[in-house]
Amino acid sequence: MKTINLITKLSIIFGCLLITGSVFYYFVVFSPKREMAKIELQKQESAEAQARLDSNISSLDDCLKSVDKRLIGDGLKGVSNEGIKIVLDLVQKQKDDCFKQFPVK
């Protein structure tokens, strides 16, 4: 009877130590590693988003310059007021297309 009582007490002590060790491992080892992995992933996603934004800004700038160069060129000398209005409307439409194609938000 005494040995059964001793085995029971040792089993309870061993179980408590096992549970305590598991909780310690979770909060001291596992959880911080998981949080660091989340933070690293967020940094990587942020860097990728910034790279996409930088690329879109550069492409947008090129697109806008191209529109100006193609449609306005050296100027609108000798063009009637009606013609200037048509060209400026076309320029605005193509610039709007550039903003749609390369969003910067």
Secondary structure as GFF3:
##gff-version 3
##sequence-region A 1 105
A	DSSP	alpha_helix	2	25	.	.	.	ID=ss1
A	DSSP	pi_helix	26	30	.	.	.	ID=ss2
A	DSSP	alpha_helix	31	71	.	.	.	ID=ss3
A	DSSP	alpha_helix	81	101	.	.	.	ID=ss4
###
